[in-house]
Amino acid sequence: MRIYIIYNADMFLALSELRVQFPGASRAAVDGVTLGLAAGDIGVLIGPSGCGKTTLLRAVAGLEPIHYGSISLERQVISSPDAQVPPESRSMGMVFQDYALFPHLDVTRNVDFGIRHLDTARRHARVSEVLSLVGLDGMQSRYPHELSGGQQQRVALARALAPKPRLLLLDEPFSNLDIELRERLAHELRAILKAAGATALFVTHDQLEAFAIGDVIGVMHQGKLQQWDDAYTIYHRPATRFVAEFIGHGVFIPAQLSLGEGEVVVQTPLGRLHDVGECPLPSAYEAGLCELLLRADDIIHDDASPVQGQIVRKAFRGSEFLYTLRLSSGETLMTHVPSHHNHDVGEWIGIRVDVNHIVTFARDARTSGV
């Protein structure tokens, strides 16, 4: 499958064939990345540790030199191998993992740090405006140690927004917060950025954060951008095998494509699948042999189904269980089941496939035939 990249030189932020390589490194930290971000949109970079997402963010900020390609902001080239606009001249705001608040300054002085060139009245008005935007009205006189982690994060965001930056960069800003607070702040952050009309590029390793915040999401692996698309497409139509494996809960099972009566038939260890959308032709793979991606939400618990799977692992998620199942043929599947269906490990349960489109990949050398 091809890699889907949204790019247009007229985009608000445009990266073209960007490469960043550190001295002595065997491979580039960022390798041939091309993407575009529209004004007012929030882009999110996600991937495993060391994939290059933070290096890319630092390159956009002007903190890392680039070795090939270009970075443009509002159609102005701000980074190339030959010339680079200094970080302080890029009109960008940045929110760090550790917030970087000044402990000896109150909230007002932290927030107005980047707008002290304004006269007193305008400065106070802007501080009040951004503190209201982030929900910190009335906390102007507090110091960082008097605030919770979530409140400190909001102060850091207000400080970054105060100068009205052309682009806001956020490097895993919730990594030091507990999971419940992170999920809530992710939704609130999106609302704040949209209310501010901000264009932002956000780095995270958390998929739920990425889905909650991003208009467009980029999945990175070993310095390369695997896919740059909206959350629904990233999840349901992954462009590469890595994206399919990295995002969500899913497994690959062997399948064979063949032509039936006016349709493509998909033969799997779970039986034949008919009338499914977006199915490639059998000629896309040698002898029609491929691997089929099945998400946990593609597998339905159905006591009436003749197909059975044995529970080999169960994870309680509150409203549901995530069951890992093994078929009699040896393949492994995953399924979400409402938590009142509390089955024991080792128990066999009926299952069926419920998919409305097919996602296939070339066979892994280790995959057995159907």
C-alpha positions in Angstrom: 0.0 0.0 0.0 1.2 3.5 -0.7 2.0 6.0 2.0 -0.6 8.8 2.1 1.0 12.2 2.6 -1.0 15.5 2.6 1.3 18.1 1.2 0.9 21.4 -0.6 3.5 24.1 -0.9 0.8 26.7 -0.1 0.1 25.0 3.3 0.7 27.2 6.4 3.5 24.9 7.5 5.2 22.9 4.8 8.1 20.4 5.1 9.7 19.0 1.9 12.0 16.0 1.9 13.3 17.0 5.3 16.4 15.3 6.6 18.2 15.8 9.9 21.3 13.7 10.7 23.5 14.0 13.8 27.3 13.8 13.5 28.5 10.2 13.7 25.0 8.7 13.4 24.6 5.7 11.1 21.2 6.9 9.9 19.2 10.1 9.7 17.1 11.1 12.7 14.6 12.5 10.3 14.6 11.0 6.9 12.8 12.5 3.9 9.8 13.8 5.7 7.2 15.7 3.6 4.0 17.1 5.1 1.7 20.1 5.1 -0.3 21.7 7.9 -3.2 24.1 7.2 -3.7 27.3 9.1 -5.8 26.7 12.3 -5.2 23.0 12.2 -3.5 20.8 14.9 -1.0 18.3 13.7 0.2 15.5 16.0 3.4 13.4 15.6 3.3 10.0 17.2 5.7 7.1 17.2 7.9 5.0 19.5 10.9 6.5 21.4 13.7 7.4 19.1 11.5 7.6 15.9 12.5 11.3 15.2 9.4 13.1 16.2 11.0 15.4 18.8 13.9 16.1 16.4 11.5 17.1 13.7 9.8 19.5 16.1 13.1 21.0 17.1 14.0 21.4 13.5 10.8 23.3 12.9 11.6 25.5 15.9 15.0 26.2 14.4 16.9 24.4 17.2 18.3 21.7 14.9 20.0 22.4 11.5 18.7 20.5 8.5 20.8 18.7 6.0 18.4 18.3 3.1 15.0 19.7 2.1 13.2 22.7 3.5 10.8 24.0 6.1 8.4 26.8 5.1 6.0 28.9 7.2 3.4 30.9 5.4 5.3 30.3 2.1 8.5 31.7 3.6 11.5 29.3 3.7 12.7 29.3 7.3 15.1 26.3 7.2 17.2 24.9 4.4 20.8 23.5 4.3 22.1 26.9 3.2 20.1 29.3 5.4 18.2 29.3 8.6 16.0 31.9 10.2 17.0 32.1 13.9 14.6 30.5 16.4 13.8 33.9 18.0 12.8 35.3 14.7 10.3 32.6 13.8 7.4 33.9 15.9 6.8 30.4 17.4 5.6 29.4 20.8 6.9 26.3 22.5 5.5 24.2 25.4 8.0 21.8 27.0 7.6 18.6 29.0 8.8 20.2 32.2 6.7 23.5 31.7 9.9 25.6 32.3 8.1 28.0 34.6 10.1 30.5 36.6 9.5 29.5 40.2 10.3 33.0 41.6 7.7 34.7 39.4 3.9 34.7 39.9 1.5 33.6 37.2 1.2 37.1 35.7 5.0 37.5 35.4 5.4 34.0 33.9 2.7 34.6 31.3 3.8 38.1 30.3 7.5 37.1 29.9 7.3 37.2 26.1 5.2 40.4 25.8 7.1 42.8 28.0 7.6 45.1 25.1 4.0 46.0 25.3 2.8 48.9 27.4 1.4 48.0 30.8 -2.3 48.3 29.9 -2.0 46.1 26.8 0.2 43.6 28.6 -2.3 43.2 31.5 -5.1 42.9 29.1 -3.4 40.1 27.1 -2.5 38.2 30.3 -6.1 38.4 31.5 -7.2 37.2 28.0 -5.0 34.1 27.8 -5.6 33.2 31.5 -9.3 33.3 30.8 -8.8 31.2 27.7 -7.0 28.5 29.7 -9.4 28.6 32.6 -7.1 30.3 35.2 -9.0 33.4 36.0 -8.2 34.8 39.4 -4.8 33.0 39.7 -2.6 35.9 38.5 -0.8 36.3 41.9 -0.1 32.6 42.6 3.3 31.1 42.2 4.1 27.8 40.4 4.5 25.8 43.6 1.0 26.8 44.6 -0.5 25.2 41.5 -1.3 21.7 40.6 0.5 20.0 37.7 -2.4 20.6 35.4 -2.6 24.3 36.4 1.2 24.7 35.8 0.7 23.2 32.3 -2.1 25.7 31.6 0.3 28.6 32.7 2.9 27.3 30.3 0.3 27.2 27.5 -0.9 30.7 28.3 2.7 32.0 28.3 3.2 30.4 24.8 0.0 31.8 23.5 0.4 35.3 24.9 2.7 36.7 22.1 0.2 35.4 19.5 2.7 33.1 17.8 2.3 32.1 14.2 2.9 28.4 15.2 2.7 26.7 18.5 4.9 23.7 19.2 4.2 21.3 22.0 6.7 18.5 23.0 4.9 15.8 25.1 3.4 18.5 27.4 1.4 16.0 29.4 4.1 13.3 30.0 4.5 14.3 33.7 0.8 14.1 34.5 -1.3 11.1 35.6 -3.3 9.3 33.0 -6.8 10.5 34.0 -5.6 14.2 34.0 -3.8 13.7 30.7 -7.0 12.5 29.0 -9.1 15.4 30.3 -6.5 18.0 29.5 -6.0 16.6 26.0 -9.7 17.4 25.2 -9.4 20.8 26.9 -6.2 21.7 25.0 -7.9 21.1 21.7 -10.8 23.4 22.7 -8.3 26.1 23.9 -6.2 26.0 20.7 -9.4 26.1 18.5 -10.7 29.0 20.5 -7.4 30.8 20.1 -7.4 30.1 16.4 -3.9 28.6 16.8 -2.0 26.5 14.4 -0.1 23.8 16.3 2.3 20.9 16.0 2.1 18.5 18.9 4.4 15.5 19.8 3.2 12.6 21.9 3.7 8.9 22.4 0.1 8.4 23.6 -2.4 7.3 21.0 -5.4 8.6 22.9 -3.8 12.0 23.2 -3.2 12.0 19.5 -6.7 11.0 18.6 -8.2 13.6 21.1 -6.1 16.5 19.9 -5.2 16.1 16.3 -6.9 17.3 13.1 -4.2 15.3 11.3 -1.8 12.7 12.7 1.6 11.6 11.6 3.0 8.2 12.5 6.8 8.1 12.5 9.2 5.1 12.5 13.0 5.2 12.3 13.0 8.8 11.1 10.4 8.3 8.3 6.9 9.5 8.2 4.7 6.4 7.6 1.4 8.2 7.2 0.0 11.7 7.7 -3.8 11.6 7.8 -6.9 12.1 10.0 -7.4 9.8 13.0 -10.2 7.7 11.4 -8.1 6.9 8.3 -5.0 6.2 10.4 -6.9 3.6 12.4 -9.1 2.1 9.7 -7.0 2.4 6.6 -3.4 2.2 7.7 -1.0 2.9 4.8 1.8 0.6 6.1 2.2 -2.5 8.1 4.0 -0.5 10.8 1.0 1.9 11.2 -1.4 -1.1 11.4 0.7 -2.7 14.1 1.4 0.5 16.1 -2.1 2.0 16.2 -4.8 0.3 18.1 -5.3 -3.4 18.9 -5.1 -5.6 15.9 -3.6 -8.8 14.5 -2.8 -10.2 11.1 -4.2 -13.5 9.9 -3.5 -15.4 6.7 -6.0 -14.9 3.9 -6.4 -15.7 0.2 -8.3 -13.6 -2.3 -10.2 -15.1 -5.2 -12.8 -14.0 -7.7 -16.3 -15.3 -7.0 -19.5 -14.4 -8.8 -18.9 -10.7 -9.4 -17.0 -10.2 -6.2 -13.8 -10.8 -4.4 -14.0 -13.6 -1.9 -11.7 -13.6 1.1 -10.9 -17.0 2.6 -9.6 -16.9 6.2 -9.3 -19.2 9.2 -12.6 -17.7 10.3 -14.4 -18.7 7.1 -15.2 -16.8 3.9 -15.9 -13.1 3.9 -18.2 -11.8 1.2 -19.5 -8.3 0.2 -16.7 -6.4 1.9 -15.6 -3.0 0.7 -12.3 -1.7 -0.7 -11.0 -5.2 -1.2 -8.0 -5.5 -3.5 -8.1 -7.8 -6.5 -6.4 -11.2 -6.1 -3.8 -10.2 -8.7 -2.4 -7.7 -6.1 -0.7 -10.6 -4.4 1.0 -13.8 -5.8 -1.7 -16.5 -5.9 -3.9 -14.0 -4.0 -2.1 -14.9 -0.8 -1.9 -12.0 1.7 -2.5 -11.1 5.3 -5.7 -9.5 6.6 -5.7 -6.9 9.4 -8.4 -7.5 12.0 -8.9 -5.0 14.8 -10.3 -6.0 18.1 -13.6 -4.2 17.2 -13.8 -6.3 14.0 -14.4 -9.5 16.1 -17.8 -9.8 17.7 -18.6 -12.2 20.6 -21.5 -14.3 19.3 -22.6 -17.5 21.2 -24.5 -18.6 18.1 -21.5 -18.6 15.9 -19.9 -21.9 14.9 -16.5 -20.3 15.0 -14.9 -20.7 18.4 -11.9 -19.0 20.0 -10.2 -19.9 23.3 -9.5 -17.2 25.7 -5.7 -17.1 26.5 -5.6 -13.7 28.1 -8.1 -11.2 29.5 -7.6 -7.5 30.4 -10.3 -5.8 32.4 -11.0 -2.2 31.1 -14.0 -1.3 33.3 -16.8 -1.3 30.8 -15.2 -4.1 28.7 -12.7 -6.9 28.6 -10.0 -7.1 26.0 -9.8 -10.8 25.3 -6.9 -12.4 23.4 -8.2 -15.5 21.7 -6.6 -18.5 20.0 -8.3 -20.3 17.1 -8.1 -24.1 16.8 -5.9 -23.5 13.8 -3.5 -21.6 16.0 -4.1 -18.0 14.9 -4.4 -15.3 17.5 -7.2 -12.7 17.6 -8.3 -9.9 19.9 -11.8 -8.7 20.7 -13.5 -6.1 22.9 -16.4 -7.7 24.9 -18.8 -5.9 27.4 -17.6 -6.6 30.9 -20.7 -8.4 32.0 -19.6 -11.2 29.6 -17.0 -12.4 32.2 -15.5 -15.5 30.8 -12.6 -17.5 32.2 -9.2 -17.9 30.7 -9.2 -21.2 28.9 -12.9 -21.0 28.0 -14.1 -21.2 24.4 -16.5 -18.6 23.1 -18.3 -18.1 19.8 -17.0 -15.2 17.6 -17.7 -13.8 14.1 -16.1 -11.2 11.9 -17.9 -7.9 11.2 -15.9 -5.7 8.8 -17.1 -3.3 6.2 -13.8 -2.9 4.4 -10.7 -5.0 3.9 -7.1 -4.0 4.8 -4.5 -6.4 3.5 -0.7 -6.6 3.4 1.9 -8.8 1.7 2.5 -12.0 3.6 5.1 -12.1 6.3 7.6 -14.9 5.6 6.6 -16.5 8.9 2.9 -16.7 8.0 1.5 -20.1 7.3 -1.0 -20.7 4.5 -4.8 -20.7 4.8 
